[in-house]
Amino acid sequence: MRDLDYLIVGTGFSGAVLAERLSSIKKKVLVIEKRSHLGGNSYDYYDEHGILVHKYGPHYFRTNDKNIFNYLSKFTKWRHYEYRVRTSVDGNLYPFPINRDTLNQFFNTNLKTEDEAKEFLKTKIVSIKNPGNAEEQILATLGKELYEKFYKNYTKKQWNIAPTKLESSVTARIPVRYNTDDRYFNEEIQAMPLNGYFKLFENLLENIEIWFNTPFNKVKNDLEYKNLIYTGPIDEFFDYKFGKLPYRSLKFVHENYDKEFYQNWVQINYPNDYDYTRIVEIKHATGQNCSNTTIVKEYPSDQGKPFYPIPTKYNLALYKNYEQEALKLKNSYFIGRLATYRYLNMDEVVKNALDLFQMLQKKK
């Protein structure tokens, strides 16, 4: 039995940040982790060929919040990196997200200004006043031709659900640009931890007690704690009493090549070809200097670890049932992607954790 101020479930960003902050004010904290490593889905490691790879898909840190960046900078140095993607359509590579260069290349036009690009797209879009799903959102923003070639089949592969059944937020989070900016993200700060995410988490959790290979259900009745911070799947916490929340998972196929680079871009999307959605060569982002390289092909799957909450109206209503159950519990806090059934960027996760810490500090 342990008399703890806080039991924290999970060593991803939510759990790690809260563990570090609470320990800094002398709270007695134990962190449990059902996996054998730190960092949740942000975990990276050196493969058998010596290449630093992201085990659960690429993670590119970005934020507009300097407070979040300054906080994390206590635990890592950074490598400035702006993520650029190409999409393979009919054998050609196009900048993605859609920008003016994409429009000129795809439609064989010569648009020279943002206003010209906007006016051109007005001739392509479908008039939909209030887009109600992912398909309508793109049709109303970019039109049928770009939707069919760049979005439709990628979305079907990624989610295994017709775009008409997905919330519009799925496609709305991808920017559309009328200039020639070919960065994937707009945030002011874009960077990678200089020595990898694992080292960042090691520094965050330094001198904090962690039990690995320890699922919450196995120890919840054996520990005494005043407060619980839970970052795992919320439906699992409640023994799936309302049913299982659906997630989309990924299968990763790693391939190593005896050459410096496999492709010219960190990521190439394949919306219409192959069973995989993209090929990622993370070495472009990490800046690792070596003579060989590892690529990762990503195959979306219904089986495996939960990665992406599937945003349909039914699923979000199902989550609300669990959220109401969680609100009934005293001194229990549910935070992070899995516990709130939301797609959150890393900086959002860190901000939510820091905000919760501030609230806990004020609590008597």
N, C-alpha and C positions, 0 to 999 in steps of 0.2 A: 504494500500500500504506500502511496506517495501523497504527501500533503502539498499540493501545488497551488500557486496563484493562477497559473494558466496551463492548460493542456492545449497544445496546438497540433492540429492534424494536417500534415503536408508540408513539404519543404520547397514548394514553388515560391513565386514572388510574394504572394499574400502571406503565407506562413513564415517565410524567412524574414521579411521586413518587420512583421509584427513581433517575431521572436527577438530580433535585434533591438527594436525600440523598447519593448517591455523589459528586456534584460538590462537596458541602459538605465532604467529607473529602479533597478534592484528587485524586480519581480522574479519570483521563483517560477521558471518556465521549463517545461519538457516538451520537446517536439517529437512526434512519432511520424514515421514515413513508411508506407507499405512497400515501396520499391527499395532497391538496394543502393540508391544513389540520391544525391541532392539535386534540387533544381527543377523538379517536375518536368514538364514538356520542354523547358528551355535548356535542358542538360546537353552538354557537348562533351566529346571525348576524342582521343587520338585512336584511329583505327589501326589494324594490323600493318598497314602500309605507312603509318606515321602521319596521316592526314587528319587534321582537326575537322570533325564532322558533327553536325547537329543531329542527334539521334532521332528526334521526333519532328523533323522538318525544320526549315530555315526560320530563324528568329532575327529580325532586324529591329534594333531599338531606335525609336524616334519619339520626339515629344516637342511641344511648344512650351512646356512648363519647366522653367529653369530651376525651380525649387526641387523638382523630382530629379533632374539631371545632377544638381549639386549634391543631393543626398546620396545618390548611387555612386557619385564620383569619390566618395570617401572609401569605397570598397573596390574600385577598379580605375585603371587608366583606360583611355578610349582610343580607338582608331576611327577617324572620320571616314564614313562610307555612305554614299547615296546609291540606293538600290534601283537598278534599271533592268527592265524586263523586255523581252521580245516575244511576240506571239507568231506561231507558224500557221499561216493560212495559204492554202493552195501552193505550197512549196516556197513561199516568200516569208521573210521575217519583217514584222511591223512593230513599231514602238507601241507599247501598251503600258498604262491606259492610253485610250485614244487621244491623240493630240493633232495639231495641224499637219505635221509631217505624215501621220497615219492617213489622214484624209487625202492629202495630195498623192500619196503612193497608191492607196487603195482605189481611189476614184480617178486617178490620172488627171488631177487638176493642178492648178498653180495658185492656191490661195496664199496671199502675202501678209494679211493682217488678221488680227483676232476678229474684227468686225466682219471681214469676208468669210471667215470660218463659221461664225454664228449664222450669218445670212444663208450660207450654203446648207448648213444642217437644217435650217427651217424648211428647206425644200424636201428634206428626207424624213423628218419626224412624223409620227402618227399623232394626231390630235387626241390626247387623253387628258382630261382636266385633272383628275385625281387618280393617279396610278395606284391600283390596288394590289399588285403583285410584282414579282421580280421581272417578268416579261414585259408587262405594261410600262414599268419604270424605264427600261432601256428603249422600248419603242418610242416613248414620249420624249426621250432625251437624244437618241442617236438615230432612230429609224430602223426599218426592217432589214436593210442590207447588212449593216454593221452588227445588228443583233444576231442574224442568222449565222454570220461567219465567225464572230468573235465571242459571243456570249452563250447562245442557245445550247450547243452541245457540251461546252465546258461546264455549264451549270448542271445539265443533266448528269454528266459523269460525276461531278463533284458531290452532288446531293442525292442522286438516284430518285429524284422527284421532278415532275414537270415544273418548269419555272413559273407557270401560272398558279401553282399551289404554294409557292414560297413568298414570304413577306418581301415587300419592295426594298427593305433595308439591305437585303443580301447583295443586290447589285448597286444600290445607291451609294454604298460605302466606297465604291471604286470611282475615283475622280474622272471628270472629262475636261480636257483642256483645249483652249482655242489658240494657244501659243505653241511653241516648239519645245517646251520643257518635257523631257522624257524621263524624269524621275518618277518612280512609282508613288512616292509619298510627297506631301506638301510641307511636312513639319520642318520647323527652323533647325532643330537639332536632330541629326541622323548620324548614328555611330554604332560601332561594335565594341564590346569589351575587349581590350587589347590582348588579354591573355585567355579569353574565352569566358563563357558563362559559368562553367563549373568553378573557376577560380573566384569569380564574383560571389557566388553562393558560399564558397568556403570562407571567404572573408566576412560576409554577412553573418554567418553562423559560428564564427570562431568562439570557442569557449562556451558554447551552448550545448546542453546535453541532447543528443538525438538518438532515438531508437529506430534502426532500419528494419526492414522486413517485418513491420509491425502494423497490421491493419487495425483500425479503430475498434471494430467489432470484437477483436480478440482480447482487448485489454480494457475496454470501457468500464467493466464492472470490477476491475482490479485496482483502479487508481482513484485517489481522492483529489479533487481539484475544485477550486472555487469558480473558475470560469473556463469555458470551452470556446476555442476558435477552430471552426471546421471549414476546410477548404476542399473537401472531397465532393463526390456526387450527392446532391441533396436527396435524391430518391433512394439511394443506398442507405443513407442515414436513417430513413424512416421505413426501412425494410420493404420498399416498393409498395406501400399500402394502397396507393392510388394507381399503381401501374408503373412500368419502366419508362423513364424519359428517353426518347430516341436521340442517339448521337451518330454522327458520321465519323468513321475512323479512317485511317490510312495504313497502307502497307508500303514499306520502303524497300526498294531493291537497290543495293549498293554495287557499283562497278568501279574497279580501279584500272587506270590506264597509265602505261609507261610513257607519258609525255606531259609537258608542263600544264597544258590546258586542253580540255576536251571540246569546249565551245567558247565563243567569244563573249558570252553573257552569263551572269550568275544564274539566270533562270530563263528558260524558254518554255512557253506554254504551248500545249497541243490540244486545242479545242475540238478538232475534227478528226484527228488521226490517233491511232493507238488506244490502248486501254488506260494508259497513264495520262495524267493531266499535265504534268510538267517534268522537266529535267532540271535539277538544281546542282550547280557546281559551286559549293560554298567557299572554295578557295579564293574566288574572286573577291569575296567580302571579307574574309579573315586576313588576306594579305600574306598568307603563308608562302614562304619561298622554298620550293623544293621541285624536284625534277619529275615527279609523278602526280597524279590527281585522282580524286574519287568523285564520282557523280552519284546522284540519287534520283531514281525514277519513283514517282509517287502514284500509287494506285488507290483511289478511294474505295472504301469498303464499309459494309454494315457491321462487320465483325472486328473486334480488337479494342484497344484502349479508346476511351471517349475523347474526341478532339473537338468536334464542332457541334454545338447545340443546333438542332434542325428547326429553324424558325418558321413553323407553320402556326396557324391560329389554334389548332387543336393542341399542339405541343405546348404552346405558351399558356393556354388555359390549364393544362395539366400541371405545369410548373406552379401556377398560382395556388393550386391546392396544397402543394408542399410548402410554399412560402408562408401560407397562413398557419400551417402546423409549426413552422420554425418560429413564427412570431409569438406563439404561445409559451415558448420555453424561456425561462429566466437564465440570465448569465450565459447564454449560448449565442454565438455570433457566426453567421454564415457568410463567407466572403470568397470572391474569386469566380472564375469561369464556371466551374462545375457546381459550385454551391449556389450560384445565382442564375444558372442556365442562360448565360449571356456570352456572346462573343466579345471579349475585351482585349484591347491592345495592352502590351506590357506596361506602358506608362499609366494607363487607366487602372490597372491592377495595383501598381505601386501607390498611386494617389489614393485609391480606396482604402488601402492598408494604412497609409499615414493618417487619413481622416479618421479611421476607426481608432487608431492609437490616440489621437487627440481627444476623441470622445471618451475613451476608457480612462485617460488621465484625469478627466474632470469628474468622473464617476466617484461617488463617495462610497 
